[in-house]
């Protein structure tokens, strides 16, 4: 198979060789996934194992995993993480904010009243 390097491919290599998301080399996974789904003409819905992950090929050579990342979006650094990850982080942030507010309120209430004698 002879394939010329389009600007799209050059842009792909530029971003995929450098991006790490959540400590994982997602960009490398994206490169392999796109190659398998698009260049190897895998049918829609085909499950392919790449390293520790299973990807599912979708229309137009795109693909998805349990943390969906569209290959074309990855070219421009737009990554979509799973809702579970986002909600977990959101819950932790909300709990920390609540704890800080609670400590501030308790600290103000427990302060002894300062009486000034004349």
Secondary structure, DSSP 8 states (H G I E B T S, - for coil): ------HHHHHHHHHHTT--BTTB-HHHHHHHHHIIIIITT--TT-EEEETTEEEEE-GGG-EE-SS---HHHHHTT-----HHHHHHHHHHHHHHHHHHHHHHHHHHHHS-------
